[in-house]
Amino acid sequence: MKFYISTTGIKRVTISTTNSSAKGSTVATRRVTRRAVFPVVLLLSIVLPFLFVRIAFLVLESASACNSALDCIGWRLLGGSETSLLREELTRALVEAREGHGTNDGDYRREGSTESFNVLVNEMTTNQQDIKTFAFRTKAMLSMMELKVQSAREQESINWHFASHGVPKSLHCLCLKLAEEYAVNAMARSHLPPPEYVSRLTDPSFHHVVLLTDNVLAASVVISSTVQHSANPEKLVFHIVTDKKTYIPMNAWFAINPIKSAAVEVKGLHQYDWSHEVNVRVKEMLEIHRLIWSHYNDNLRNANFQHEGAHERSLEALTPSCLSLLNHLRIYIPELFPDLNKIVFLDEDVVVQHDTSSLWELDLNKKVVGAVVDSWCGDNCCPGKKYKDYLNFSHPIISSNFDHDRCVWLYGVNVFDLEAWRRVKITTNYHKWLKQNLNFGMELWQPGAHPPALLAFEGQVHPIDPSWHVGGLGYRPPQAHNIKMLGDAAVLHFSGPAKPWLDIGFPELRSLWNRHVNFSDKFIRKCRILG
C-alpha cells in the first residue's frame, strides 16, 4: 500500500494497493476529499471523550463495588441493566420501609437515632449494610425528626398562649402613671362627659358606640380612629364600660386627652346600681362559664392531639377571656344601657378606617344584631369559623338544630337593636342554653362567650357587608394579594393572640394600629411605648 500526498496542500489523497501474488497488477485508486473526512473527525471528537469518561467512571465504581473479578463480569459498557436492578431494589426497600414489612423501625430507634444524614451514610458505607437497612434507618430518622418538629410546634403554640395574655410592662406602667396623675391632677379627676355633653348620653339622635374594655391604650386607638374617619364626629357618643381597677386610669386618660366634638363617657362596673335579680343572674352566668372552663381544662390534660391545629384550638378555648367578666357582660348590654334602643358595638382590638354613619343607619329588618357572616376571603371560606368549631355536633340537641358547616357571625363590629333584643328576650334565651349545657354535662360547646351567643341569637342575625369587618389579623399576617383588601376594609379586627400592642404582634400590621397612638403624649413616652 502506498500513499501519495500532493505537495500543493492536502487537497487530494491517493491510495494505491498492489497485489504481487496475482498474475497481473490491479491498482485501485480512492480519493477522499476534505468534505468527507471532516464529519468523521467531528463525530470521533464527540464520542471519544464520552467513552473515556464513562469507562473511567465504571472502572472507579466497579473497583469499590466489586469484591472480585467474577462479580464484575456482568458490568456492561453503559450499565443499563445494573441501573434498572438497582432502581428496583431501592424501590422495593423503600416500599417495605413505608409499610413496615419484615422489620419494625422501632428496632432501629432503640439502636440509637441518627440525627445527621451524613453520619448515617458514613455508618452504612463503613459497615457495608444493604439498601433495605438503609431505607429502614432513614425512615426511623425521619420519624424522629417529625416528632421533634411536632413537639416544637406545640411548644411554640404554648409560648404564644402565654405571651398573648400577659400584660406588657409598658401598658402596666401607663395605668400606674395615669393613676398617679388622677391623684394629683384635678383635671384628670374630671367627670366624663363634661356637663354640656351629658344630655347626649341618652339622646337617640346621636350615634352611640359602646366599648367594654380594661385596656386604656386600645380604647384610645378605637376612639381616635373612629373620630378621625367620621364625617360628623359631633354626632358620636362613646360609652366605655370598664372594671373597677381600670376606671381611674381610663378616666384620667380621656380627661386630660379630650376628644374634640365627640362625647366620651367612662363608667366603671362598680358604679352600676343593678337590681338583686340581675346581680344573681350575672353571678350564675359567671359560675356556669367557670365550670365549663374547668371541665374542658380537665379533659384537655389527657387529650391526644392527632391532627394539626387541634392543639392551637384547644389552647384558644382556654384563654383568660373565656372567664373575663367584661367579655361575658356583652349579653347584658340592654341592662348596661337601659335608656338606649340602638348601639354600635366595637371590640377593643379594632381600628376604624371608614365613616361609621352608614353602619349606624343600617336597617336590621327587625333582627337583633347586624354582623358579618358572608365571606370576604373567597368562595367556600368563612371569615371567622364554622359552627362545628364551637359546638359539639356529636350531641343530638346540637346536630338536630344547627348546621355544622355554617359560617358563624362575628363579634367585634356589630349593630344591636336593643329594643328588639328586649322584645325577643335574647338574654333569657342565653341563660336557658347555659342551664341546658350544665344539665348535659357541659358537653354542648367549648368554653367562651361566643358559643352560647350563637345559640341565643339564632334567627336574629342580619348579615352586613363583609367589608365592614375584616378579622383574624391576630392569627396570621395577610397574604400579599390581600394587602389592598386591608386598605379597603371599614374596620380591621386584630382578633387572635398576636395583638398589635404585644411583642408578638405582626410587624407588617402593627403600623395600621400605631398610626392612631399618640406617641407625643408624656405618659406614652415615659412608659416607652414604641411604634
Helices and strands as residue ranges (DSSP letters): E 2-5, E 13-16, E 30-31, H 34-65, G 70-72, H 80-99, H 105-110, H 117-127, H 131-165, H 169-184, G 187-189, G 195-202, E 207-212, H 216-228, G 233-235, E 236-242, H 244-256, E 263-268, G 269-271, H 276-301, H 310-317, G 320-323, H 325-328, G 329-332, H 333-336, E 342-346, E 350-352, H 357-360, E 369-372, G 387-389, H 396-399, E 413-417, H 418-424, H 426-439, H 450-456, E 461-464, G 466-468, G 480-482, H 483-488, E 491-493, H 507-514, H 522-526
